[in-house]
């Protein structure tokens, strides 16, 4: 079938789709926590059941939906709206669960990352969920990240940032030498920063039911080039090694409510001083960006209200800006 403007039915359907990311955080500490999501229409028709995830990215037709986040001890329900061709991020704050009900991290992620020396994958059996007659995998994957000093391969306390490709923050942890997260299958951007070391940034794919392990070897800012090996033809550099960007600095923007400092979903745009947009993240409460060292303007828009804040980016440093918005206006 062809529409009046010449576009196909498939193209028209694609235009009507929107993005929706669901995330669960604990009410105390605002830490990612495992829940089961149920997405249904307002008439009660269940579209998807997603079990045991901390965050999930969905594509849905534009419209109103009811989303339920369940744990072993609580149920949280929200009505959300999906806008065509746009992305949204809905965060569920759920009561902290007893330690016994939390899924324990793998023993490999809890240990010091001195042993791993290469990227490996360990496959498990993916689960499948029936959605509208089609069967698709909803089994999350696992991402394990390690930081080491390239000079001696020792564990290095670093800041880890896991983002969607559009800059939406998925998970972060500061001053640790390793992290491990269960994530929805898809592509993620990982940034690793440590004081006195050059940043590393790389795009990684997480596959359903598999563990992706990546070791980031950071070079000191003042470190002299390594002596050449006896072998005159060194092995090719990995994607993570080629992603070093010492000429850039980092910026993390957090948007919170003035009343209780809880995360607030908004649109974040980084512009040059003349107002030219440079980078953006829509429908999120937190986003991180790599930027050249100079002054920029952070433009945050929530429900038609826009606020601007200046920020100075310094080479090799991470700037963190928390934007507070009064939602009672």
Secondary structure, 3 states (H helix, E strand, C coil): CECCCCCEHHHHHHHCEEEEEEEEEECCCCCECCEEEEEEECCCCEEEEEEEECEEEEEEECEEEEEEEECCCCEEEEEEEECCCCEEEEEEEECCCCHHHCCCCCHHHHCCCCCCCCCCEEECCCCEEEECCEEEECCCEEEEEEEEECCCCEECCEEEEEEECCCEEEEEEEEECEEEEEECCEEEEEEEECCCECCEEEEEEECCCEEEEEEEEECECCCCCCCCCCCCCCCCCCHHHHCCCCCEEEEEEEEEECCCCCECCEEEEEECCCCCEEEEEEEECEEEEEEECCEEEEEEEECCEEEEEEEECCCCCEEEEEEEECCCC
